[in-house]
Structures are given as structure tokens and as C-alpha cells.
């Protein structure tokens, strides 16, 4: 086990507290699938070394990406082993090439078939359990959980409208509002940020007066790619609490047309206790009630995409390479 604080290498048999600095280890890679050091590296990568906050969804998906990278490595090893085994069997029985080559091909096909299901799965349940275990001992201050400004007295930094906002952005979830406000998107994009529930409450209340004074201000609606997300603008227009903005609502996306047909995207389930899946069959995923979250990319990427989207009027996901869903470069997590 490598200590995330002091880099000390410690054997598991020597205990779960670092002998050099006293760090309390909470995870064991053999049983949890991830070490404390790897989790720290994932957090550092997502936050750009503490510069950005991130949502729970972003962290869970990044953990799943780490496991997928490990799976790809295991698959490559499996293919090499299959080739060696096929060659050894071929040599022992002295078969002709018409038997030897098909045998090696069959063994490789078996490895790929065994890997196919795991390559499409997003083990969110395992990631949730791991994250819960880790956070019980080590808080994650960069995590945007939708509660940073829940208290009436909580200060919303620089969200007073002195910065002359050019638009209002309504997001689907409170944690996404936290993410954008804590990352100061409202300042860089001159955009008031509020969630569909009216969070933060003080900002939502101020929006009424602001729209009354500036009636031409657009109210853009940001949502996941899901059946409920596609209907969010209409739901807000019919919601009495949003009546003051009902004729100014503009759908920003994610729209159905923003989903690349040949790209596998991370589809999250309706249930908070189920696993996700990577799929390019977007229509089937929508019918199943699944969703592609807006925050399926890193915080930095999301901020850049949204900055362009609020100007262009539509959010578009970047195309992934080779039909994959990892929009960012992979990192070495040690």
C-alpha cells in the first residue's frame, strides 16, 4: 500500500495506519478494487490539483474508467496467454496450420467474449460502496453535493448580480448548481445559476426581480439526455413557482440530436442502487428510462463546453475516439 500523504510503501500485514505519517488506510486494492493512493490520484485529476469542484457522478464515472482501464490491460494479457497456449498445444500435437491457426483464433475469441460484458458495464454500485467507505475516513472537500448553499445564511460567493449577468441558467440537479457556482462559472460566463428546485433559494428569489427589470434576459434550461430531461422546459413552464419565467425558457440540452449515434455513452439507471452501462443504442436506453448525465465529462471539460453552449444556444458532447466514452486522456493512477 502506498500512502497518499507521504508516499511510504507499506505492507498490508503491517497494519492500516501508515508507519511514517499516521495516515489511516481505508481501502485494499485486492478486495476493494482500488487503493487509497489511486482514489487520491483520481480526485487530484478531476479537480486539477484542487482547482475545480466535481459532482458525485463525475467521481463515480472516473472510478469506473479506472476499472475499465484495468480490464483492458487484463484483456491484452489474456490474448497473449491465449496465443501462447494455442502455440504450445499446436506444437505438442504437431497439428497442421489448418488446425493450429483456428485453435489460436478460437482461444482469442473466448477471451474477447468473456471481456465483452465487463467492457460495457459501469459498476456504479461497487464504486458507490467504495466511495462511501473512503469518505467515512477522508472527507472530499472538492465534492459538490448540492448542499453547500442549503442554509439560508449560507453565502453564495459573487452571485450578487453586480456582474451584469446576460442570462439565467436553470440546471436539473442541485449538485450541478453547486458545481458551477463553486467553480465560478457564473462569473466567467456572466450567467446566473439556479437549479429547477429553486436552489440556492436566495438567488432564485432574486431572479424574479431581475427578470422583471430585464425582461429580455433568456432563461436557458440544462438537463440530462433522458425522457424526463427532454420534457424539463415544458415542466418548468407549467410549474407555478417558475411562472415568472415561463415565456423566456430556452432548451439548452442535452438534446436527442446531441447524442452521437456511433458513440457508446455512459447511461445511468433510474435506480440509485443499479449499475450503469455503456451503449450506442440510445433509443433503447431512453425507452428503459436511463439517462446520459450532463456531468459525464470532467469539470474542466464541462465548464468549457457550457461556456460555448450558452453562447451558441445548444450543448453538444465531444465525440469520443474509436467509439469509446472516455472523453479525457487517461492518467496513471499508480
DAFENRA-V552570 format. One record per residue. N is the residue number from 1. SS is DSSP state (H for helix, E for strand, - for the rest). D_CENTER is the distance of its C-alpha to the mean C-alpha in whole Angstrom. Layout:
N:SS:D_CENTER / N:SS:D_CENTER
//
This chain:
1:-:27 / 2:E:26 / 3:-:26 / 4:-:23 / 5:-:25 / 6:-:28 / 7:-:27 / 8:-:30 / 9:E:30 / 10:-:31 / 11:-:32 / 12:H:31 / 13:H:35 / 14:H:35 / 15:-:33 / 16:-:30 / 17:E:31 / 18:-:31 / 19:-:34 / 20:-:34 / 21:-:32 / 22:-:32 / 23:-:28 / 24:E:27 / 25:-:25 / 26:-:23 / 27:-:21 / 28:-:23 / 29:H:22 / 30:H:24 / 31:H:23 / 32:H:20 / 33:-:19 / 34:-:17 / 35:-:20 / 36:H:20 / 37:H:20 / 38:H:17 / 39:H:15 / 40:H:16 / 41:H:16 / 42:H:12 / 43:H:12 / 44:H:15 / 45:H:13 / 46:H:10 / 47:-:13 / 48:-:15 / 49:-:17 / 50:-:17 / 51:-:17 / 52:-:14 / 53:-:12 / 54:E:9 / 55:E:7 / 56:H:7 / 57:H:4 / 58:H:3 / 59:H:6 / 60:H:6 / 61:H:4 / 62:H:6 / 63:H:9 / 64:H:9 / 65:H:9 / 66:H:12 / 67:H:14 / 68:H:14 / 69:H:16 / 70:H:18 / 71:H:19 / 72:H:20 / 73:H:22 / 74:H:24 / 75:H:24 / 76:H:26 / 77:H:28 / 78:H:29 / 79:H:30 / 80:H:32 / 81:H:34 / 82:H:34 / 83:H:36 / 84:H:38 / 85:H:39 / 86:H:40 / 87:H:42 / 88:H:44 / 89:H:45 / 90:H:46 / 91:H:48 / 92:H:50 / 93:H:51 / 94:-:52 / 95:-:50 / 96:-:51 / 97:H:48 / 98:H:47 / 99:H:46 / 100:H:45 / 101:H:42 / 102:H:41 / 103:H:41 / 104:H:38 / 105:H:36 / 106:H:36 / 107:H:35 / 108:H:32 / 109:H:31 / 110:H:31 / 111:H:29 / 112:H:26 / 113:H:27 / 114:H:26 / 115:H:23 / 116:H:22 / 117:H:20 / 118:H:18 / 119:H:17 / 120:H:16 / 121:E:14 / 122:E:11 / 123:-:13 / 124:H:11 / 125:H:14 / 126:H:15 / 127:H:12 / 128:H:13 / 129:H:16 / 130:H:16 / 131:H:14 / 132:H:17 / 133:H:19 / 134:H:18 / 135:H:18 / 136:H:21 / 137:H:23 / 138:-:20 / 139:-:19 / 140:-:16 / 141:-:17 / 142:-:14 / 143:E:12 / 144:E:12 / 145:-:13 / 146:-:15 / 147:-:19 / 148:-:20 / 149:-:22 / 150:-:23 / 151:-:26 / 152:-:29 / 153:-:30 / 154:-:27 / 155:-:27 / 156:-:24 / 157:-:25 / 158:-:26 / 159:-:26 / 160:-:29 / 161:H:30 / 162:H:32 / 163:H:30 / 164:-:31 / 165:-:28 / 166:-:28 / 167:E:26 / 168:E:24 / 169:E:20 / 170:E:20 / 171:E:16 / 172:-:15 / 173:-:14 / 174:H:15 / 175:H:12 / 176:H:11 / 177:H:15 / 178:H:15 / 179:H:12 / 180:H:15 / 181:H:18 / 182:H:17 / 183:-:16 / 184:-:19 / 185:H:18 / 186:H:21 / 187:H:23 / 188:H:22 / 189:-:22 / 190:-:25 / 191:E:23 / 192:E:23 / 193:E:20 / 194:E:20 / 195:E:19 / 196:-:20 / 197:-:22 / 198:-:23 / 199:-:21 / 200:-:23 / 201:H:26 / 202:H:28 / 203:H:26 / 204:H:26 / 205:H:30 / 206:H:31 / 207:H:29 / 208:H:32 / 209:H:35 / 210:H:33 / 211:H:33 / 212:H:36 / 213:H:37 / 214:-:35 / 215:-:35 / 216:-:34 / 217:-:31 / 218:E:28 / 219:E:25 / 220:E:22 / 221:E:20 / 222:E:16 / 223:-:14 / 224:-:12 / 225:E:14 / 226:-:16 / 227:H:19 / 228:H:19 / 229:H:17 / 230:H:20 / 231:-:22 / 232:H:21 / 233:H:23 / 234:H:26 / 235:H:25 / 236:H:25 / 237:H:29 / 238:H:30 / 239:-:29 / 240:H:32 / 241:H:30 / 242:H:29 / 243:H:32 / 244:H:33 / 245:H:30 / 246:-:30 / 247:-:32 / 248:-:30 / 249:E:26 / 250:E:25 / 251:E:22 / 252:E:19 / 253:E:17 / 254:-:15 / 255:-:18 / 256:H:19 / 257:H:20 / 258:H:17 / 259:-:16 / 260:-:18 / 261:-:20 / 262:-:20 / 263:-:16 / 264:-:14 / 265:E:11 / 266:E:8 / 267:E:11 / 268:E:10 / 269:-:14 / 270:-:16 / 271:-:17 / 272:-:15 / 273:-:16 / 274:-:16 / 275:-:14 / 276:E:11 / 277:E:13 / 278:E:13 / 279:E:15 / 280:-:17 / 281:-:19 / 282:H:18 / 283:H:21 / 284:H:21 / 285:H:17 / 286:H:18 / 287:H:22 / 288:-:20 / 289:-:18 / 290:-:15 / 291:E:12 / 292:E:10 / 293:-:7 / 294:H:8 / 295:H:5 / 296:H:4 / 297:-:5 / 298:-:7 / 299:H:9 / 300:H:12 / 301:H:11 / 302:H:10 / 303:H:13 / 304:H:15 / 305:H:14 / 306:H:15 / 307:H:18 / 308:H:20 / 309:H:19 / 310:H:21 / 311:H:24 / 312:H:23 / 313:-:23 / 314:-:20 / 315:-:16 / 316:-:16 / 317:-:13 / 318:-:14 / 319:-:16 / 320:-:14 / 321:H:17 / 322:H:19 / 323:H:17 / 324:-:14 / 325:-:11 / 326:-:10 / 327:-:10 / 328:-:11 / 329:-:14 / 330:-:14 / 331:-:15 / 332:-:18 / 333:-:17 / 334:-:21
//
